[in-house]
Amino acid sequence: MGENTPKRTPVPPGVADDAARIDIIALTKRFLTPKGAPFTAIRDVSLTVEAGQFCAIVGPTGCGKSTTLAQVSGLEKPSSGSVQVGGRIVDGITNGVSYMFQADSLFPWKTVLQNVMIGPVLLGTPKKAAMALAIDWLRRVNLSGFEDRYPHQLSGGMRKRVAMAAALINNPRILLMDEPFGALDVQTKAIMQTELLDLWEELRPSVLFITHDLDEAVALSDRVVIMTSSPGTVKDVFDIDLPRPRGDVQTLRHEKRFIELQTQIWESLRDEVTRAYERTTGVAA
Amino acid sequence: MSAVVQQSSGVTSAGARVGRAVKPQSESELQASARQARTRNRVWVWVGRIAVAVIFIGGWQLLTQTKLLDPFFYGQPTQIWDALVTLFTKGTAFGSIWDQLWVTVQEALFGFLFGSLAGVIIGILLGSNRYLSNVFNPYIKIANSIPRIVLGSIFIVAFGLGIFPKILLAAVLVFFAVFFNAYQGVREVDQNLIANVRVLGASPLQIARHVTIPSAMTWIIASLHTAFGFAIIGALVAEVLGAQKGIGLIISQSQGRFDPNTVFACMVIMAIVTLGAEYLITLLERSVLKWRPPVRSESQAI
């Protein structure tokens, strides 16, 4: 594992508590394929996300990035190795976690307000308080006035903002994002990234952010983890020393340091992407 | 750059040409003409519908009047009307027609209620529990493949000529229609949604309430349309097999008297009842599924 560690930007003290630290230790996950053959999705993945850190995972298609997230959330159990959150081994659903998927996982039969309310409601918050909270969150993601709409009446970017409010309303310690902006057009994506960074600066959850988009990874995170093609394992870890707050993601892209880091990480990622591509097309290397 | 300019000038000249051919219209004029087109459309649809009815009923009347079809076997629209009038003015051999109708509707309604309730509950249960579903799968298939109408005979032997065996048969017919849809509906639930609420700490009951049931509702409601038809069939068939009251009894009596007109009259009555129920179910559908985008499939339009 070629640790590539320039100077690390320390997380501002006092903002995030230590309970949000994620330690993934020698994590391996095997599945049985429908034919009964074992398939190793990830092997010996070890990585640490400091409390309040924004960590991106980049890797070729099918390298087990989503599987890693599922182990952290507790939705699945590891075959071997372990995940610790705040020093405690994950067993069952982890407390204080929110998930954001690529497909917008909004309830089509609930209004925007009801969609955002679901988090506190599931925790047993009285309806009135949950509603007040949801209205406040809709204001924060600039969706005031859309409370009574149904998801199908909104644009893709608006739906993402609803999903973001729904994911953050419980003030999660840990935010798991599985290519959340993958389906958006380039302009909307840039806007959403900036909004996400603003909200993250405010709440400071630890974030595990899966993406295919290297620019996105570098622009948003403190740490970029490169995974190898399947079975997935950690290939490289890069610390991103761009100063925070980073402001507008669009302007950030043209900064010299950004381009340096991006080039450096791409070098590492390129081999894996090529290998994964050759595997799927059946071309011998 | 020059290409862009050329292109845009091409567009303007085309626009001008169109503008000359058709008078420039204001917003309100456009709206008015669109509305006119829509009204014209609707009028033509209704003309078509009425034409179909006139051709069908008129043809029937004509064929039976000219004895090309024997009215003794095939009935005749005018005589069916007479039979309807007789049913409602003079009543039947077993009391007023309203009595009979009420009995049949009651049976169908209770059958519909119990059948769909059982179908929804068991469908959701088996749909969300893989073990139970695997265990019961062959039995459900067997139960579905037996000709269930025949169960009516057994129910009447076992429970007599009262209203209960009719409700039972109607409920059995309704059950399968609703069950399969509820089951499928639960199976089609977006797994992302379930993962999402599980991470947020939802209990199995909360998952059912917030995700599984609302999601399966689309399927369940769709099945209710056909299910009510099945309830009516169940009630009628059970009455034909043996009853003391009900529309089915009138049908079987008329059959004994070689009176096809009264049989057709009863069919008309039940068709009206079913249409009414269908309307109510559509209202229910609209209020429960108001979250759905207004894209409707062709079959729903019919």
Interface residues (C-beta under 8 A of the other chain):
Chain A: A70 S73 G74 L75 I93 T94 N95 V97 S98 Y99 F101 A103 S105 F107 P108 W109 K110 T111 I118 G119 L122 L123 Y150 H152 Q153 N170 L176
Chain B: D190 N192 L193 A195 N196 V197 R198 V199 L200 G201 A202 Q206 H210 V211 P214 S215 M217 L289 W291 R292 P293
